[in-house]
Amino acid sequence: MSNQRAHDPGMPRSRMLKNRVFAFAAAIAALTGAGSVAAQDFSLGWNPRSGDVWIDTQLSDVNRYGSRYRQPFVDEMVRYYGAPRDLVSTLLVERNWAPGDVYYACAIAQILGRPCRYVVDVWERDHGQGWGNVAKQLGIKPGSPEFHRLKRGFVPTYDRWARPIRIDEDLYRDYPDRARAIRLRVDAERGHDNSGGKAHGNSEKSGKGNSDNRRKGNSNSKGNNGKGNNGKGNKGGKD
């Protein structure tokens, strides 16, 4: 029916074009999943407040991954974090939890040696306090070895997802090769900027020097013309 309307000869051409553009945009959005995370309204809202900016950033990215690739996300929680599959699926589908909250609840539970369901119940009750306060309430304080393990756990998960991750400075000692790569990249960027500045400066100095030499050369030439040729030469002619 919609195809007949789109090709209805009585329909204005502008409206036909508008319908086609809308249909094309909707198809692209469906294929790419664009905007699915931003437009989604999670049941508990989304405001992690873990107390660590890097963790908050990664949890937001987990939302994007978990919303677009649900099955690999569920498999990760079940296989590597000991979460029951039915619990993870229920949280995501029926209770509309953010994937980042599911991940962090199961990650904290693994550190504590408690079932994921236990931390899920605590978060559902106290999520208004933010993950930072909930984690402290459960015995994981910022800067503690347990908190460090929470941060470190993101990296192998991202590696299994084949998803790029830039490690935080707190993790440099855990992943020295990645830290070295970051330092080399930063040094290369700084070196490129410095070399560019030096080259620019040398170019200016060189240009200024050439300009001065040209001015001096012209001045000497003028002096020779005046004193040598015009002065002495004319006198010789009169004699």
C-alpha positions, 0 to 999 in steps of 0.5 A, a space after each residue: 500500500 505504501 509503495 502504491 502511495 509513493 508512486 501515486 501519479 496524483 501525489 505532489 512530486 515534493 511529497 514523493 521525494 520527502 517520503 523516499 528520503 524519510 524511508 531511506 533514512 529510516 532504513 539506514 538507522 535500522 541497519 546501523 542502530 544509530 541513535 538507539 542508545 541516546 534515545 533509549 530511556 533506561 528504567 533506572 536512568 543513566 547517571 553512574 557517578 562511579 567516582 572515576 571519570 575514566 570508569 564513567 566513560 567506559 560504562 557509557 561505551 559499554 551501554 553503546 556496545 551492549 545495546 547494539 551487540 546484545 548477545 556478545 554482551 550477555 555471553 561475556 557476563 555469563 562466561 567471565 563474570 558468573 552471572 546467570 543468563 536469565 538474570 542478565 537477559 531479564 535485566 536488559 529486556 524486561 527491566 530495561 537496565 542500562 548495559 553499563 549498570 549490568 556490567 558494573 553490578 556483575 563486575 563488583 559482585 565478582 570482586 566481592 565473591 558474591 552473586 551478581 543478583 545480590 549487587 543488582 538488588 542493592 543497586 536497584 534500591 540505592 542507585 540514587 546514590 551513584 555507583 561510587 557510594 554503593 561500591 563504598 557501601 559494599 566495601 570497595 573504596 576508591 584507590 583500594 586494590 579492589 577498586 583497581 581490579 575493577 578498573 583493570 577488568 575493563 581491558 580483557 573484556 574489551 579485548 574479547 569484544 575486539 573493541 579499542 580501549 585507551 587505558 587510564 594512567 592508573 593502569 600503566 603498570 598493569 599494561 606496560 606495552 600499551 602505556 609505552 605505545 601511548 607515550 610514544 604516540 604522545 612524544 611523536 605528536 609533540 615532536 612533530 609540533 616542535 619540529 614544525 615550529 622550529 622549521 617555521 622559525 628557521 624559515 623566517 630567519 632565513 627569509 629575513 637574512 636573505 632580505 637583509 643581504 639583498 638590501 645590503 647588496 643593492 646599497 653597495 651596488 648603488 654606491 659603486 655606480 655613484 662613486 666609481 662610474 659617475 664620479 671618476 669616469 666622467 672626470 677622466 673623460 674631461 681630461 
